[in-house]
Amino acid sequence: MNVRRRSPVVATLRLCLYALLAGLLLLAALRSGDNGHPTAVVVSVLVTGAVLAAGAVGPAVHRSRRTAAVWVAALSASWLVLVAFSPDGLWVAFPLYFLQLHLLPVRWSLPAVALTAGAAIASFVAHGAPLTPGAFIGPPLGAAVAVATVLGYEALYRESERRRELIEELIAARAELAEAERAAGTLAERERLAREIHDTLAQGLSSIQLLLRAAQRLLPADSPAAPHLEQARSTAQDNLAEARRFVRALTPPDLEHGSLAAALERLCRSAAVDTPKVRFSVSGPPVELPTPYEVALLRIAQSALGNTLRHARADRAEITLSFMDTAVALDVVDDGVGFTPGGVRPAGDRTEADQTEGGQTDGGQTDGDRTEGGQTDGGFGLPAMRSRAESLGGTFTVESAPGQGTAVAVTLPLPVTGEPPETVSLDADRLPLPSAAGSRT
């Protein structure tokens, strides 16, 4: 047993045992005149009481197993002397059982309880008491009750501690999950705002700026409207620069300090601290990609690689970023257990028949389609990746089979001009301009 004070209940029970021992010793001292050795009985009671008081007051007994064992041995020895002179000391055996079980390890406490019960029976016989079944059944029965009580309490205590730890872990996990969801929601909202600002305000301001520049070319140099057009064009240019700063500030942190290739390389390095081994490679000369392209490819790579780490049980994984003349491609390949792509559907469309052998839905790229024990917890990873790719006019494909690994491929067409969408490729000379006569009316 653990000798440390583990709860107020244990401390209270220990004090009750000490009080019961002290009361039974006092009873033996008061009845010492009924036998032929009153002085020896009183001395034995005093010695046993002194040993009891030393252990009850001294903190070392409750901190060290060795000290507790020495104290219990001294208390048991003084009790043996007491029962040798007085049969009334026999009643002290019952609280002594509990102290032995409480303060000693199981491998020592059970033999000590057995020896104490045997000594109680021997004392009963030695003092010439009538030999009845109760004399031989009472001490072992009391010992059995003490053992069952203490071991039962220990089992309940361990179960209570286990549940307490599980509750603490659950609370911590819920807090971490809530924090992760808040962070993910913040990042998603930042990406959405960046995309909206880029696709609406930035593009509109760029078009306004170019249209005003084209209008300036049509006006005579001495036109009264020329300063106003220049001021309007300058204001549009300043607001376009501010919009672009907003877009850059709202991009994901992974893309703030480098290119998409650098962010993917960092992703592979962070995932390679554990199995599987993750490798990253770039094919073709890199080109600057629009922010929505970089965000989509990075998020798809994170989701696909996360599926590999959680579900695929792969030894190797590889992420390849390929720059081609008219498109950019991302491939995430692993040699894991694979799955049947046609069998993966959103959680709302699933039935129990969708699960494969062992109750698991898949072993590869499912992004949360399967958890331990085969329970589904979402199944929205693949549709989310597909939606990201298709929202940019790209394609998303998954190739996998049970036992043959998984390959996720994303292809996004590059902008026609090869430039980021922040700059609108409008040629002022090609704008439909009004005729000279019409411009002067």
N, C-alpha and C positions, 0 to 999 in steps of 0.2 A: 504494500500500500504506500501511497505517497504521504510522507509525513508532513508536508507543507500545509499550511492553512489555506484551503482553497475556497472556502465560502463561509458566510456567517453561520450556516446550518451546522457545518462541521465543528466550528468553534464552540457553538452552543452544546452540541452533543458531547464534546470532549469535557466541557465544564460539568455537565451532568454526570459523566462517568467519575470524574474526580470527587464530586460531592457524594455520589453513591458509595465509592470506596471509603471515603472518610467516615461516612455514617456507619458502614458495616464494621470498620475498625473500632469505632467508638462503642458499638454494641458488644463486640468481643471483649473490650476492656471492662465494660460495665458488668459483664457476666463472668469475669475472671474468678470471682469468689466461689463459683460452682464447681471448680476443678481443683486438683491438688497442687497446681503450680501457678498461683495468682501472680507472683512477682515476675516469673518468666513470661507469662502472657502479657502483662503490662509493658514489660521491656520490649517484647516482640512487636506489640502494637505501636509503641513509640518509634522504634526503628523503621517499621514499615511506613508509618505516617511521615517520618522525616524524609524517607526516600521518595514517597509520593509527592510531598511538598516541593522537594528539590526539582523533580521533573515537571511539575505543574507550573512552577514559577520560572524556571530556567528556560530561556528561549532556544538554547542549543538543541534541546530534545526535538523541537519542531522544525529544525533546519537541517539536521544531519541524520542520516540513516544509522550511521555507526553509533553516534551518541544515543539515539533512540533505542538501539538494540542493547547497548550497555545498561541503560536505565531500566528497560523492561526486564533484563536478566537480574539486575539487583532487586527490583521490586518482586519478581517471582521468587527469588531466593529467600528474601525476608518473609514472604508469605508462607513458604514451605516451613520455615522455623515456627511461624505462628500456628499453623495447623498441626504441627507436631506436639504442641502443648495444649491447644484448645480446639475442640470440635466446632466451636462457633466461627472459627476462621474459615470454615468450609464455604460459607456464603460469599466470601470475597472472590471466589473463583469466577463467578458469573461476570462482574464488571471487568475482571482481569482478562477474560476471553476477548472482550471488545477492545481493550487497550492493545493486546497482542496483535489482533487482526488489523487494527487501525494504524499502528506504528511500525509494524514489521512487514517486509515483503512476503508475498504469498508462500514462497518456498520455505520461509522460516516460520511464518505465523501459524500455518496449519499444524506442523509438528508440535509447536509450542502449545497450542490449544489442546491437542491430544494428550501431551504429557501433563498439562494442568488438570485435565479431566481425570486422568489416571491417578494423579496424586490426591485428588479430592476423594476418589473411591477408596484408595489405600488409607487415607486419614480416617474416613468413616469406619472402616473395618478395624483399624488400630486402636481406636478409642472404645472399642467394645460395644458399639451400637448394635441393635438387633439387625440381623441380615435379612433385609426385605428386598423385593424387586426394585422398589424405588431407590434404594441405596446404590444400585448398579445402573439404573436407567436415568436417574435424575441428572448427574453431571454430564454424561454424553449427550443427553437431550438438550440441556442448556447450551452445551458447546455447539450442537448442530443449529440451534436457533440463532446463536450469535454469528456463526459462519454464514448462514443464509441471509441474515439481515445485513451484515457488512458487505458481502459480495453482491447482494442485490442492489444495495445503495451505490456501490462502485459502478455497477453496470448502468444504472439510471443516470449517474453523474456523467459517465463517458458519453452516453447517448445525448444527454442535454448539452454537453460541450460540443459534440459533433454538430448538433442542430444549430447551436449558436454560431459556430464557425461558418456553417453553410449560409445562415442568414446574413452574416457580415459579408461573405463573399458575394451573395446575391445583391445586397445593397450597393457594394462597390461596383459590381458589374453593371447594375442599372445606372449608376452615376456615370460610369465610363461610356455606356451606350448613349445616354442622354447627351453627354458632351460631344461624342462623335457625331450624333445626329445633328446637333446644333452647328458643329463645324461644317458638316457636309451641306446642311441647308444654307449656311452663309456662303460657302464657296459656290453652290449652285445658283444662288441669287446674284452673286457677283458676276458669274459667267453670263447669266441671262441679261443683266443690265449692260454688260460690256457688248454683248451681241446686239441688243436693241439699239444702244447708242451708235454702234458702228453701222448698223444696217439702215438707220433712219436719219439721225441728226448729222452724223459725219458725212454720209453720202449726200444728203440734201445740201449741206453747207458747201461741200466741194463743188456741187453742180451750180449753186448760186454764184460762187466765186468765179467760175469759168464763164458763166453766162454774162456776168457783169463785165468781165474782161473783154468778152466779145463785143458787148455794147459800147465799151469805151473806144474800141477801134473804129466804130461807125460814126462816132461824134467828131465834129471838128475840134481842133485843139482849143479854140477860143469859146467853146460852147459853155453857157452858164451851168449846164447840168454836169459837166465833167468833174468838178470837185465833189459833187454829191455822189456821183457814181464811184469815184475813187474812195471816198469815205465808206460807202456801203461795202465795196469790195474788201477794203482793209478790215472792216468790222467782221465780215463773213470769214475772212482768213484767220483773224484772231480767235473767233469762236470755234472754227474748225480745229485749230491747234489745241484749244482747251478741251474740246470733245475727244480728241485723240489722247490727251493726257488722262482723261477719265477712263478711257478704254484700257490704256496701259496700266493704270492703277487698279482696275478691276479684274485683271487677268489672274489666273491661279498662281499661287506663290511658287510652284515648281517651275513656272516659265518666266519668273521675274528676273532671274539671274543667269540667263543663258538661253540657248536655242532649244528647240524640241529634241534634237539629238542628245544634247547634254542632259536634259531632263529625263529622257528614257534611259540613258546610261546610269544616271544616279538611281533610278528606279531599279535597274538590274542589280546594281551594287548593293542596295539596301536589302533586296530579296535574296541575295546569294549568301547571306550569313548562315543560312541553313539550307538543307536540301529542299528542292533540287538545285543543281548548278545552273545559273542563268547567264546567258551570253547575249551581248548586244552587238549588232553590226549595222553599218550604213552602206547602201548600195547606190552608186551614181553620185554625181556632183550635187551637193545640197543647194537648195534654193530657198529664198525667204518665203514663208507661208503666211497667209492671213491668220490673225489671232483665232478666229473660230475653228480653222483647220487644226491648228496646234492644240487647242483645248480638246477638240473631239478626239484626235489621235491619242493624246496623252491619257484621257479618261478611258478610252477603249483598251489601251495597253494595261492600265492599272487594273481594270475590271477583269480582263482575260488572264493576266498574270496572277491576280488574287484567286481566281478559280483554280488555276493550276496548283497553287500552294495549298489551298484548302482541300481540294477534292481529288486531284489527278494522281497523287502518290507517284509523281514522276521523278526520275533521276536527273534529267536534263530538260532545260527549256531554253528557247532562243527567241529573241525579238529582233526583227529585221525591218529597217526603215529604208524604203526604196524610192529614189527620186527618178522619175522618168520624164520624157519630153512633155507629155500632156497630163500626167497624173502623178500622185504620190500614193504609195502603198505601204501598209503596215501588216506584218505577218507575226503571229504569236504561235509557236509550235512547241509541243511537249511530247514526251514519250511515255505518258501516263497510261492509266487503265482504259481511257477512252469511254465513249458512251454512244447512244443512238440519238443523233440530232433530232430526228423526227419525233422522238418520244418526249422531248422537253417542251412543255407548254406552260403558260402562266399558271400560277397557283389556282386561280379561279376556275380554270378549265380542266383541272386534273381530277382524276379518280384514283382509287386504290389500284386499279388495273394498270395505271401508268408506271407503277414502280417495278423495277427490275428485280433480279434475284437478290435475296437477302433483304428485300424491303428498301433498297436504295434506288433512287431515281437515276443516277448517273455517277460516273467517276471522274468526269473531266470538266469542261468549261460550262459551268452552270451558274456561277455567280450566286450561290446561295440557294440553288435548287435543292440541295441535299445537305443535311446535317448528320451528325453522328446518330446512328440508329435508324437512318433512313427517313427521318421526318423532314417534310418539306417546310421551307421557311420563306418562300417567295417565288422564285422562278422568273424574276423580271430582269435578270442580268442580260441574257441574250437579246430579248426585245429592246432593252435600253440601248445596247451597243448598236443594234441594227437601226434604231431610230436616229441615233446620232449620225451615223453614216449617211442614211437616206435624206436627212434634213439638209445635207450639204451636196446632194446630188450624187452621192457615191454608192458603192455596193458593199455588201457585207455577206460573207460566206463562212460556213463552219463545216469542216470535214473531220469526221471522227467515226470510229467503230470500236466496239468493246475489245480491249486488249491491244489496240493499235495506235494509241495516242490521239491527240487532237491538234488541229490546225485552224486558227482563226485568221481570216484575211479581210482587210479593209482597203478599198481603193477609192480615192477621192480625186475628181478631175480638178486640175489646176485652173485658175482663172484664165480667160482667153488671152489677156495681155501679159500674164505671168507676173502681175503686180498685186500687192495686197489690196483688198477692197477699200482701204482708207483713201486711196487715190483713185479718182474717177478718170478714166482715160477718155476725156473729151477733147477733141481738137477744135479750137475756136474757129479755125478757118473753114471747118466743115459744117458749122452750125447753120441752120436755115435762117438767113439774114433777110430783113426786109429790103426792098429796093431803095435806091437812093432817093427817088422821088417820094416814096412812102415815108422815108425817115424824116423828111423835112416838113411833112404836113402836120 
